[in-house]
Amino acid sequence: MFTTRFQAWVRRNAQRLAKLLAALPVTPNMVTVAGMAVTFGAAVLVGFGMLRWGALVLAFAGTFDILDGALARATNRSYPYGAFLDSTTDRYSEGAVYVGIAAYFLWQEPNFPWSRWTILACVAALAGSYLVSYVRARAQSLGYHCDIGLFARPERVAVTVVGLVIGDATVLAILVIALAVVTNLTVLQRINEVWRQARAERRAAKAAAQVPRSRSGERTAP
């Protein structure tokens, strides 16, 4: 997948940059918060109709997601709070981008024929994006694996950047509506995956309970 290869390329270069930053009084949490601030800037640009500039800034902001982890590893500062802060700021960042797009259609394109539907799609896409992350986190807290799905965050960011770079309201509206659909499909995919794992777990437990045991408590051969 393109986004996976691109992430690998960014990670390789982020490791080099992290080694330089390690000599400065910069912490991974600072990089995380800075990435969120840059994303907020991108959202403001989009809201004011500067779509291509917003795309450029948003793409740049995406590198912070990888750089903070690289810096944490380079400085041996990996700890749970950093992961918590990173996940939290990611949610704020996603929310800001969808708010920026909704503001663009509300104020910059008020006569666009799909304006209302696109704003509703922003709300649906935001809900789906949040739920994709929440379902994964909740599943993992219960001991299940939940990494599948059509559109994880890198894919969502990539599609958003493409729509902004094109700079056409119709194309952007179509992509936002598509994101509203595929993000929620990803949620359903993950719910189904957890259900399958839970069902297999219940069946295994039921089968284990039905195996006859000897008086000493050891299982007997069938």
ABEGO torsion letter per residue (X at the ends): XAAAAAAAAAAAAAAAAAAAAAABBBBAAAAAAAAAAAAAAAAAAAAAGBAAAAAAAAAAAAAAAAAAAAAAAAAGABBAAAAAAAAAAAAAAAAAAAAAAAAAAAAABAABAAAAAAAAAAAAAAAAAAAAAAAAAAAAAAGBBBABEABBAAAAAAAAAAAAAAGBAAAAAAAAAAAAAAAAAAAAAAAAAAAAAAAAAAAAAAAAAABBBBAAGBBBBX
